Amino acid sequence: MRRFFRRLIGSALIVIALALVGAKAWIALEGPYIEALPPYPYCAEAERATRAGELTVAMELAEAGGCADELANARQGFDRLGARLGRCLSGVWTGVGDDAYGITCAVASDVVVFGDVRDLTRQGVAWLRGEETDEVLAALSAAGIALTFTPQVDAGVALLKAARRVGSLGERLAKSVVRLVRQRAWKPLGGMLTDAGRISLKVGPARATKVLAYADDADELASLVRYVDEVRSPLLGLKWGGKSATRLADAELYSKALVRGAPGLRLAARRGGKALLARQPLLVFAAKSLWKNPEALTALVAFIARRATWPWIGLAAGLLIVTGGAIFGVGRRPGTRRCRL
């Protein structure tokens, strides 16, 4: 019986060694995987951005990483930059905002007819004086007066105007708006404005103006809407992954990729669902066979993928094989044979 258990233990160690080599080879051939990437230091980067005076960036990073203290510090610093009321009134009167408060109030003024009338009046006065006018702002103001049906349309008009002023509205998208207004194609224009309004209502006007920089036409705008509706911290994904991030309208994949920062998002955008170890058929099958902790196998493979290089794998496998072989052969005397009757 003892010999049986010794051989069982020795065989198990050899099997574990072969499994380590096999797992590393499988990861190298089928990967890379998101789980193999180190987590992104959101809290440390948010603190660094706060010290550097990049307060909006700090708040964005702190929110994505769930860093409560860093978020509070960044917001406190942002509020000290000036009186909220003054920035808000400036945004309402001029239609231009220098920060989140100013942009939000500028957009709010455009949601009501006041902003559209203000901009049309200013464009008209500029035209009469022979000064340069902005046909995009004029077209959007006209659309805002003509299409005051839903909050999404009003918010979309306001957002596009704000994006135009801060320079984040692409020329192709801007020209599409002008063309649709001239053609009085209110239905397709209303669809575009509704999409823009949904983005503004979801992430807020200030961030939405930055999101719009990644849309060059109506189709890309629709893709942005789907993306923003599905994921959290969408602006970070766009900053790190570009337009390819809009293909990640998969909450689980995006969330796990976001934990790894820019490398994780780029990897997820390139490989899609195949970038997750947990979604691999072989791993899922093996995990289901574990009784109490089905996540243990995924964690083990992720640990191997992240930290264990081939030299370490070779050393560990070699030690296991030598140890297993020694245990397997204990008790046998060299040069002796059993006698059979």
QUIPE-V88312 format. One record per helix or strand of 2 or more residues. SS is the DSSP state (alpha for helix, beta for strand). FROM is the first residue (numbers start at 1). TO is the last residue. If there is no record, write none. Layout:
((SS;FROM;TO) (SS;FROM;TO))
//
This chain:
((alpha;2;30) (alpha;34;36) (alpha;42;51) (alpha;55;65) (alpha;68;79) (alpha;84;94) (alpha;100;111) (alpha;113;128) (alpha;135;146) (alpha;151;166) (alpha;171;182) (alpha;186;203) (alpha;205;214) (alpha;218;230) (alpha;234;247) (alpha;251;259) (alpha;261;275) (alpha;277;279) (alpha;281;288) (alpha;296;307) (alpha;310;329))
//
